[in-house]
Amino acid sequence: MHMTMKGEYAESNEVSKFYYQSRNAKVFLPKKLASKITSYFQTCSEIAHLRQKCDENTNNEQLGKFDHLIEIESKLSPQIDSELMDLLISINYLNEN
């Protein structure tokens, strides 16, 4: 989500801000959604870690892993957004009735 909004790769200091939220998701959200949020956080953390290590000497294996992680992030982000929106809509609907 951050990467999509900023159009940049994840930075460690930005990703680390969401550590506790990713952990708390297990308490406050449905299990499936919380699991996706945890996976998303872990993926973004790995991207940030790899990004710090990348330079012109980066090998193809590392670049392949980086691309794979970006693909995972790209799949999880809209799923999480959609499921959070659906959850908020359902909560609002229940509160209105």
PyMOL commands that set and color helices and strands:
alter all, ss='L'
color gray80, all
select helices_A, chain A and resi 2-6+12-28+31-53+60-96
alter helices_A, ss='H'
color red, helices_A
deselect
rebuild
show_as cartoon
